[in-house]
């Protein structure tokens, strides 16, 4: 389990607890505390039921890294294996934790802005830096791609953020080859380090979603679809207020999003 913020109170909620699989791993929530668990197991959801104020299913894909490498390779689609091989022919340099985090945040923010999306906050990004590997790919000396991979040894690694450098012109085909080769390199690296699962992050099951193309890319690596849960847990004193707030929001017509999230 990974806890990005340890103090649980109304002022400092546990913003992101990832991969809680055992009841014994659950952080203690004070009466005024608020905890947000991402990708919790069904057992955790059941155990938290008395304190649960919100939950939604989270769908992800996981690749089993305990299998022999040749088996993992054969589970990847033929077209993706072709892209990997083509990407390996490119004059690329791969780095792990060599790129300055401030530069990585600039590249990530520029990418999100170019997509008219909201980037992670600087505070959240900094919390991730302490728990993630930052992979960077250079071509002719310039950073063209970066990935952030969260590590929870030995159970899993989890793809968090990935983007290309929008300041460098690359064809869509080349970006796909670079991303494919990088993902395969990561799988081999973390398998060698003893991790059991490669978690591809959130996927959508709606083929009409604008994010379905990302899901198609992730599925091409042969991962198994898994349903986990994003949970919000409130302490005894804050739970009535939270329930009132939810009713007020529904009355305002804001509703509650229940679809599987990305990333």
C-alpha positions as CSV (number, residue, x, y, z in Angstrom):
1,X,0.0,0.0,0.0
2,X,1.2,3.6,-0.7
3,X,0.0,6.4,1.4
4,X,0.7,9.8,-0.1
5,X,-0.4,11.8,2.9
6,X,-0.2,10.2,6.4
7,X,-2.2,12.6,8.5
8,X,-6.0,12.0,8.5
9,X,-8.0,15.0,9.7
10,X,-10.6,17.4,8.3
11,X,-7.7,19.7,7.4
12,X,-5.3,17.1,6.1
13,X,-7.3,14.3,4.5
14,X,-5.5,11.2,3.2
15,X,-5.8,12.4,-0.3
16,X,-4.6,9.2,-2.0
17,X,-4.1,5.8,-0.5
18,X,-3.3,3.4,-3.3
19,X,-3.6,-0.4,-3.5
20,X,-5.0,-1.2,0.0
21,X,-5.5,-5.0,-0.1
22,X,-5.7,-5.9,3.5
23,X,-7.8,-4.6,6.3
24,X,-4.7,-4.4,8.5
25,X,-3.3,-1.8,6.1
26,X,-6.1,0.6,6.5
27,X,-4.9,3.9,8.1
28,X,-6.8,4.9,11.3
29,X,-9.3,7.7,10.5
30,X,-10.0,10.1,13.3
31,X,-13.6,11.2,14.0
32,X,-13.0,14.3,11.9
33,X,-10.8,12.4,9.4
34,X,-11.4,11.8,5.7
35,X,-9.6,9.2,3.7
36,X,-9.6,8.5,-0.1
37,X,-8.6,5.1,-1.2
38,X,-7.8,4.5,-4.8
39,X,-7.9,1.0,-6.4
40,X,-8.9,-0.8,-3.2
41,X,-9.8,-4.4,-3.3
42,X,-13.4,-5.7,-2.9
43,X,-12.5,-6.9,0.6
44,X,-11.5,-3.4,1.6
45,X,-14.7,-2.0,0.2
46,X,-16.7,-4.5,2.3
47,X,-14.7,-3.7,5.4
48,X,-15.1,0.0,5.0
49,X,-18.9,-0.2,4.4
50,X,-19.9,1.4,7.8
51,X,-17.7,4.4,7.1
52,X,-18.2,4.7,3.3
53,X,-19.6,7.9,1.9
54,X,-18.8,7.4,-1.7
55,X,-17.5,4.7,-4.0
56,X,-17.1,4.0,-7.7
57,X,-15.7,1.1,-9.7
58,X,-12.2,1.6,-11.2
59,X,-11.2,-0.5,-14.1
60,X,-7.6,-1.2,-14.9
61,X,-5.5,-3.7,-16.8
62,X,-2.7,-5.6,-15.2
63,X,0.1,-7.6,-16.8
64,X,1.5,-10.6,-14.8
65,X,5.3,-10.1,-14.6
66,X,5.8,-13.4,-12.7
67,X,5.4,-15.2,-16.0
68,X,8.4,-16.1,-18.2
69,X,9.4,-13.1,-20.4
70,X,8.6,-15.0,-23.6
71,X,5.0,-15.6,-22.4
72,X,4.6,-11.9,-21.5
73,X,5.9,-11.1,-25.0
74,X,3.5,-13.4,-26.8
75,X,0.5,-11.9,-25.0
76,X,1.2,-8.6,-26.6
77,X,-0.6,-8.1,-29.9
78,X,1.2,-8.7,-33.1
79,X,0.8,-5.0,-34.2
80,X,2.1,-3.8,-30.9
81,X,5.2,-6.1,-31.0
82,X,5.9,-4.6,-34.5
83,X,5.7,-1.1,-33.0
84,X,8.1,-2.1,-30.2
85,X,10.6,-3.5,-32.6
86,X,10.4,-0.4,-34.8
87,X,10.8,1.8,-31.7
88,X,13.9,-0.1,-30.7
89,X,15.5,0.8,-34.0
90,X,15.2,4.5,-33.3
91,X,18.2,6.4,-31.9
92,X,16.7,6.7,-28.4
93,X,18.3,7.1,-25.0
94,X,16.3,5.9,-22.0
95,X,16.8,7.4,-18.5
96,X,15.4,6.6,-15.1
97,X,15.3,9.4,-12.5
98,X,17.8,11.5,-14.5
99,X,15.4,14.3,-15.6
100,X,15.0,17.2,-13.2
101,X,11.5,16.9,-11.6
102,X,10.8,20.6,-12.3
103,X,11.6,20.0,-16.0
104,X,9.4,16.9,-15.9
105,X,6.5,18.9,-14.5
106,X,6.9,21.6,-17.2
107,X,6.7,19.0,-19.9
108,X,3.7,17.3,-18.3
109,X,1.9,20.7,-17.7
110,X,2.5,21.8,-21.3
111,X,1.0,18.5,-22.6
112,X,-2.1,18.8,-20.4
113,X,-2.6,22.5,-21.4
114,X,-2.3,21.5,-25.1
115,X,-5.1,19.0,-24.6
116,X,-7.2,21.6,-22.7
117,X,-7.0,19.4,-19.6
118,X,-6.1,20.1,-16.0
119,X,-2.6,19.0,-15.0
120,X,-1.8,17.6,-11.5
121,X,-1.1,20.3,-8.9
122,X,2.5,21.0,-8.0
123,X,1.9,19.6,-4.5
124,X,0.4,16.3,-5.8
125,X,3.2,16.0,-8.4
126,X,5.8,16.4,-5.7
127,X,4.2,13.7,-3.6
128,X,4.4,11.4,-6.6
129,X,8.0,12.2,-7.3
130,X,9.0,10.7,-4.0
131,X,7.2,7.4,-4.8
132,X,7.7,7.1,-8.6
133,X,10.3,6.5,-11.2
134,X,10.5,9.3,-13.8
135,X,11.4,7.7,-17.1
136,X,12.6,10.0,-19.9
137,X,13.4,9.3,-23.5
138,X,15.8,11.4,-25.4
139,X,16.2,11.6,-29.2
140,X,19.2,13.6,-30.5
141,X,19.7,14.9,-27.0
142,X,16.3,16.3,-26.4
143,X,13.6,14.8,-24.1
144,X,10.8,13.6,-26.3
145,X,8.8,11.5,-23.9
146,X,8.4,10.9,-20.2
147,X,6.5,8.5,-18.0
148,X,5.9,8.4,-14.2
149,X,5.6,4.9,-12.7
150,X,4.5,4.4,-9.1
151,X,6.2,1.6,-7.2
152,X,4.7,-0.6,-4.5
153,X,7.2,-3.4,-4.0
154,X,6.8,-6.2,-4.6
155,X,3.1,-6.3,-5.5
156,X,2.9,-3.9,-8.4
157,X,4.1,-0.9,-10.4
158,X,1.5,1.5,-11.7
159,X,1.6,3.8,-14.7
160,X,0.6,7.2,-13.5
161,X,1.4,9.8,-16.2
162,X,2.8,9.6,-19.6
163,X,3.2,12.2,-22.3
164,X,5.3,13.4,-25.2
165,X,7.1,16.8,-25.3
166,X,4.7,19.0,-27.2
167,X,7.6,21.4,-27.9
168,X,9.2,18.9,-30.3
169,X,7.5,18.0,-33.5
170,X,7.1,14.2,-33.9
171,X,4.8,12.3,-36.1
172,X,1.9,10.3,-34.4
173,X,3.5,7.1,-35.7
174,X,6.9,7.9,-34.2
175,X,5.3,8.8,-30.9
176,X,3.5,5.5,-30.9
177,X,6.7,3.6,-31.6
178,X,8.5,5.4,-28.8
179,X,5.7,4.8,-26.3
180,X,5.5,1.1,-27.2
181,X,9.2,0.5,-26.9
182,X,9.3,2.4,-23.6
183,X,6.4,0.4,-22.1
184,X,8.1,-2.9,-23.0
185,X,11.4,-1.7,-21.6
186,X,9.6,-0.8,-18.3
187,X,7.9,-4.2,-18.1
188,X,11.3,-6.0,-18.5
189,X,12.9,-3.6,-16.0
190,X,10.4,-4.1,-13.3
191,X,10.1,-7.8,-13.9
192,X,13.9,-8.0,-13.3
193,X,13.5,-6.0,-10.1
194,X,11.0,-8.6,-8.8
195,X,7.7,-6.8,-9.2
196,X,4.6,-9.1,-9.7
197,X,2.2,-6.9,-11.6
198,X,2.4,-4.0,-14.2
199,X,-0.7,-1.9,-13.7
200,X,-1.6,0.1,-16.8
201,X,-3.8,2.6,-14.9
202,X,-7.4,3.5,-15.6
203,X,-9.2,2.3,-18.6
204,X,-12.7,3.1,-20.0
205,X,-15.1,0.4,-21.1
206,X,-17.1,2.8,-23.3
207,X,-16.0,2.5,-26.9
208,X,-17.5,6.0,-27.6
209,X,-15.3,7.7,-25.0
210,X,-12.6,10.0,-26.4
211,X,-10.2,8.1,-24.1
212,X,-10.9,4.7,-25.7
213,X,-7.9,5.0,-27.9
214,X,-5.7,5.0,-24.8
215,X,-7.5,1.9,-23.6
216,X,-6.9,0.2,-26.9
217,X,-3.2,0.9,-26.6
218,X,-3.1,-0.5,-23.1
219,X,-5.1,-3.6,-24.0
220,X,-2.7,-4.4,-26.8
221,X,-0.1,-5.4,-24.2
222,X,-2.3,-8.4,-23.2
223,X,-3.2,-7.3,-19.6
224,X,-6.1,-8.7,-17.6
225,X,-9.0,-6.5,-16.9
226,X,-9.6,-5.9,-13.2
227,X,-12.3,-4.1,-11.3
228,X,-11.1,-2.3,-8.1
229,X,-12.7,0.5,-6.1
230,X,-12.1,4.2,-5.4
231,X,-13.5,4.8,-1.9
232,X,-14.1,7.9,0.3
233,X,-14.2,7.1,4.0
234,X,-15.3,9.6,6.6
235,X,-14.9,9.6,10.4
236,X,-18.0,9.5,12.6
237,X,-18.3,13.2,13.1
238,X,-17.7,14.3,9.6
239,X,-19.9,11.7,7.9
240,X,-23.2,13.4,8.6
241,X,-21.9,16.7,7.1
242,X,-20.6,14.8,4.1
243,X,-23.9,13.1,3.5
244,X,-25.7,16.5,3.8
245,X,-23.2,18.0,1.3
246,X,-23.9,15.2,-1.2
247,X,-27.7,15.7,-0.9
248,X,-27.2,19.4,-1.4
249,X,-25.1,18.8,-4.5
250,X,-27.7,16.5,-6.0
251,X,-30.4,19.1,-5.3
252,X,-28.3,21.6,-7.2
253,X,-28.2,19.1,-10.1
254,X,-24.5,18.5,-10.0
255,X,-24.9,14.8,-9.6
256,X,-22.1,12.3,-8.8
257,X,-19.7,10.9,-11.3
258,X,-19.6,7.1,-11.2
259,X,-17.8,6.2,-14.4
260,X,-14.4,4.6,-14.2
261,X,-11.8,7.2,-14.1
262,X,-8.6,7.9,-15.9
263,X,-5.7,7.7,-15.4
